[in-house]
Amino acid sequence: MSVSIGEFNPPARLLLGPGPSEVHPRVLRAMSAPLVGHLDPFFVEMMEEVKTLLRTVFATTNPMTIPISGTGSAGMEACLVNLLEPGDEFVVGVNGVFGTRMAEVAERAGAVVRRVEAPWGRIVRPEQIEAALKNASKPKLVAVVHAETSTGAWQPIPEIAKLAHAHGALVLVDCVTSLGGAPVEIDRWEVDAAYSGTQKCLSCPPGLSPVTFGARALDVVKTRKSKVQSWYLDLSLLAQYWGEERVYHHTAPITMNYALREALRIVVEEGLDARFARHRRNHQALAGGLAPIGLSLAAEEGHRLPMLNAVTVPDGVDEARVRGRLLREHGIEIGGGLGPMKGKVWRIGLMGESSRRSSVLSVLAALEDALRAEGRGVRAGAAVAAAQAAYSAE
């Protein structure tokens, strides 16, 4: 039987969901560069450049700052399985999908997990973490999600880090959605380990997970009593590949590292402060445009992410049908809700290259159209005009 499959031509989409985000043409061009071997001197030199650039965006001097070969969940698992051993007490803030996922990974690693629960869309309060630490006999690690992608909640870090250290525990932070879009200050906040992903505010295709480990975290890894649960994610082995020894561990995804290098160069060229301001400005314009068409943000006021906007679906509106209309008729992808928020919110990502004035105006115009099709009395142009006014005021 003969098989004939034509050339793959995906449709053009405006990616305004929870990830991946739009990718700069420079990054796509970097991925088309010729392959070299993963131990080639040229690639080894490039690895050092990637590490330097990652230290800049993480705001850290940690030498062990590298991209894990795998998506953000691989970075999550790498941090947890290296820092936890069977029987260790793990305190984790759970206020969405990714706090829940950390708890599940830690349980598989044999840790004693103490979940600190908060309603989805709200932050975990420091006093909740403190109470859990006081109830633990010897807490090893405290973890929170800085930017909860499933809800749009923006978690403050410094006070929780201080509490953890006061009780002798390390601090782990999920920065998958925040890195490159909002301040992440590993050294100033005294965070011991953190992980991220490439496909959010770094605007690189998915496939790598930047991680950073500080001195206290590395000491824990070095003094483990048991082998790390995962051979592939064992930091002591990865350190030999990414360190001076360059001992073969695995074949790194070469073109993905090309892409990450170029994406990070774009971040640094723009400047972190300017990049953060751009994300705030577009978030504020989107929020301003939502109000006249009867839409509001679902996350806790005062703790709303600028790059991931969870928008409450009005009563009587079919959430999935609106998303489908945006995709079919406007070529715009937005995300639906997860867990308890399924069917109740749209998740609009304004991350990295997707965080543009044109993106905000396009999605607002499309939402106006979709809501009118749902029978809502939305005045044409109201959302776009309000967003334009927000930009003018800025």
MARDOTOR-341016 format. One record per residue (C-alpha): chain; x, y, z. Coordinates in steps of 0.05 Angstrom, whole numbers. Layout:
REM residues N
   pafi        u        v        w
      A        X        Y        Z
...
END
This chain:
REM residues 394
   pafi        u        v        w
      A        0        0        0
      A       29       67      -20
      A       22      128       24
      A       25      199       -1
      A       27      254       51
      A       34      325       27
      A       77      381       54
      A       56      405      123
      A       28      476      122
      A       -1      497      189
      A      -49      555      189
      A      -27      624      213
      A      -52      636      283
      A      -47      693      332
      A      -26      655      395
      A      -60      688      455
      A      -71      626      497
      A      -33      602      559
      A       25      579      514
      A       60      573      468
      A       66      647      452
      A       85      680      387
      A      158      669      365
      A      202      723      335
      A      226      709      264
      A      298      714      289
      A      285      654      334
      A      256      613      277
      A      316      631      234
      A      363      609      289
      A      330      541      288
      A      345      532      215
      A      421      540      225
      A      464      478      209
      A      469      425      262
      A      534      412      299
      A      548      357      349
      A      525      366      420
      A      598      362      443
      A      625      404      386
      A      670      461      412
      A      622      510      377
      A      562      482      414
      A      600      480      480
      A      617      554      472
      A      544      568      458
      A      523      531      521
      A      563      580      562
      A      529      638      527
      A      460      608      542
      A      479      600      616
      A      502      673      619
      A      438      698      588
      A      395      655      633
      A      430      683      694
      A      411      753      670
      A      337      738      664
      A      335      699      729
      A      373      757      763
      A      423      709      794
      A      496      693      797
      A      483      618      807
      A      534      580      764
      A      484      521      760
      A      435      557      715
      A      420      513      654
      A      364      492      607
      A      338      422      622
      A      322      383      558
      A      247      378      566
      A      187      424      577
      A      171      463      641
      A      145      400      675
      A      213      369      666
      A      244      428      702
      A      192      420      758
      A      208      347      765
      A      284      359      762
      A      280      407      820
      A      235      363      863
      A      270      296      853
      A      339      327      865
      A      319      365      928
      A      273      313      960
      A      287      244      987
      A      237      192     1013
      A      209      216     1080
      A      227      289     1071
      A      173      339     1090
      A      151      383     1033
      A      106      444     1042
      A       73      466      977
      A       24      521      961
      A      -35      493      921
      A      -80      544      888
      A      -84      517      817
      A      -61      462      770
      A       13      471      779
      A       16      472      854
      A      -25      408      850
      A       25      379      801
      A       84      395      847
      A       49      358      903
      A       38      298      859
      A      110      295      835
      A      135      301      906
      A       90      244      929
      A      118      200      874
      A      188      217      901
      A      167      191      969
      A      163      258     1004
      A      114      274     1060
      A       72      327     1026
      A       37      382     1066
      A       -9      420     1020
      A      -26      492     1036
      A      -92      503     1000
      A     -121      568      974
      A     -182      579      929
      A     -165      578      855
      A     -152      649      832
      A     -127      672      899
      A      -56      673      927
      A      -29      630      983
      A      -20      674     1045
      A       46      676     1082
      A       11      661     1147
      A      -16      596     1117
      A       55      575     1099
      A       79      594     1168
      A       26      552     1201
      A       45      492     1158
      A      119      502     1176
      A      102      504     1250
      A       63      439     1244
      A      119      404     1208
      A      173      368     1247
      A      231      382     1200
      A      210      416     1135
      A      259      406     1078
      A      229      447     1022
      A      176      500     1012
      A      149      511      941
      A      100      560      910
      A       79      579      840
      A       99      650      824
      A       52      656      765
      A       -5      606      766
      A      -21      595      692
      A      -87      561      706
      A     -117      620      745
      A      -78      684      730
      A      -57      693      803
      A        9      728      818
      A       41      701      881
      A       87      745      923
      A      152      709      940
      A      199      746      989
      A      160      738     1054
      A      148      664     1041
      A      223      655     1027
      A      241      688     1093
      A      192      643     1131
      A      220      581     1098
      A      292      598     1115
      A      272      616     1186
      A      248      544     1193
      A      310      514     1160
      A      276      497     1094
      A      296      511     1023
      A      253      552      975
      A      231      528      906
      A      193      574      858
      A      155      557      794
      A      171      614      746
      A      145      580      683
      A       98      636      663
      A      132      695      697
      A      205      691      672
      A      217      746      622
      A      149      779      633
      A      150      801      706
      A      207      811      756
      A      240      746      778
      A      296      761      826
      A      326      697      850
      A      385      725      889
      A      349      785      920
      A      290      742      942
      A      338      688      967
      A      305      633      927
      A      344      568      929
      A      318      537      864
      A      271      555      808
      A      248      529      741
      A      214      558      680
      A      195      542      609
      A      215      570      542
      A      146      577      509
      A      116      631      552
      A      146      701      562
      A      213      680      531
      A      176      669      465
      A      215      607      445
      A      183      542      422
      A      168      492      477
      A      222      440      491
      A      270      467      544
      A      262      484      617
      A      310      535      647
      A      329      519      719
      A      374      551      770
      A      402      522      835
      A      436      563      889
      A      491      541      937
      A      444      515      991
      A      405      473      942
      A      469      444      912
      A      493      426      981
      A      429      386      991
      A      440      350      925
      A      512      334      942
      A      496      305     1010
      A      437      261      990
      A      433      194     1024
      A      397      161      966
      A      403      164      890
      A      359      213      853
      A      295      179      831
      A      307      199      758
      A      372      183      722
      A      356      231      665
      A      343      290      712
      A      398      275      762
      A      432      342      773
      A      498      312      792
      A      501      280      723
      A      475      341      686
      A      526      384      722
      A      582      343      691
      A      553      356      621
      A      539      430      631
      A      601      442      674
      A      674      444      655
      A      680      368      648
      A      631      362      590
      A      619      288      605
      A      568      258      557
      A      500      251      590
      A      448      257      534
      A      442      287      465
      A      418      358      478
      A      364      385      430
      A      413      427      390
      A      365      470      350
      A      324      485      412
      A      386      512      445
      A      399      555      384
      A      328      581      391
      A      335      595      465
      A      400      633      456
      A      368      679      405
      A      304      688      446
      A      345      707      506
      A      386      756      464
      A      320      790      444
      A      299      794      517
      A      365      826      538
      A      364      874      479
      A      296      900      499
      A      317      905      571
      A      281      871      629
      A      250      935      658
      A      224      956      590
      A      197      886      578
      A      161      884      644
      A      131      953      631
      A      106      929      563
      A       71      869      594
      A       38      914      647
      A       16      965      595
      A      -17      914      550
      A      -50      879      610
      A      -80      945      633
      A     -106      961      564
      A     -138      892      559
      A     -170      899      627
      A     -196      968      607
      A     -226      940      543
      A     -260      882      577
      A     -303      925      624
      A     -348      959      571
      A     -368      891      543
      A     -386      862      611
      A     -324      821      623
      A     -278      820      684
      A     -215      786      708
      A     -223      726      753
      A     -159      728      794
      A     -154      763      861
      A     -151      838      853
      A      -81      864      868
      A      -51      797      849
      A      -67      792      775
      A      -14      770      726
      A        2      818      669
      A       18      762      621
      A      -38      712      635
      A     -108      740      641
      A     -164      695      666
      A     -229      726      642
      A     -295      706      675
      A     -346      678      625
      A     -414      713      633
      A     -475      671      651
      A     -510      645      589
      A     -449      648      545
      A     -420      583      517
      A     -346      587      535
      A     -322      534      485
      A     -364      562      428
      A     -334      631      436
      A     -264      602      434
      A     -282      562      373
      A     -309      624      338
      A     -245      663      353
      A     -203      608      324
      A     -245      594      262
      A     -265      664      243
      A     -208      707      270
      A     -149      659      273
      A     -139      675      346
      A     -124      622      399
      A     -143      634      471
      A     -147      581      526
      A     -204      552      567
      A     -205      540      641
      A     -178      480      678
      A     -201      442      739
      A     -255      480      778
      A     -249      537      728
      A     -266      494      667
      A     -321      527      628
      A     -319      588      673
      A     -260      628      646
      A     -221      644      583
      A     -146      649      591
      A     -117      703      548
      A      -41      702      544
      A       -3      766      530
      A       66      735      536
      A      131      757      504
      A      120      769      430
      A       45      761      440
      A       43      820      487
      A       31      873      434
      A      -18      930      426
      A      -42      898      361
      A      -55      833      398
      A      -98      868      451
      A     -139      905      400
      A     -148      843      357
      A     -173      798      413
      A     -220      851      440
      A     -251      862      372
      A     -259      786      363
      A     -291      779      432
      A     -340      835      415
      A     -360      796      352
      A     -366      730      389
      A     -407      759      446
      A     -456      790      397
      A     -464      722      365
      A     -480      696      434
      A     -537      746      439
      A     -502      795      484
      A     -517      869      474
      A     -446      891      460
      A     -435      957      425
      A     -388      950      365
      A     -321      982      380
      A     -333      993      454
      A     -278      947      479
      A     -227      971      428
      A     -243     1045      442
      A     -233     1033      517
      A     -167      998      506
      A     -144     1055      460
      A     -162     1104      515
      A     -121     1064      565
      A      -61     1068      518
      A      -71     1143      509
      A      -74     1153      584
      A      -10     1115      592
END
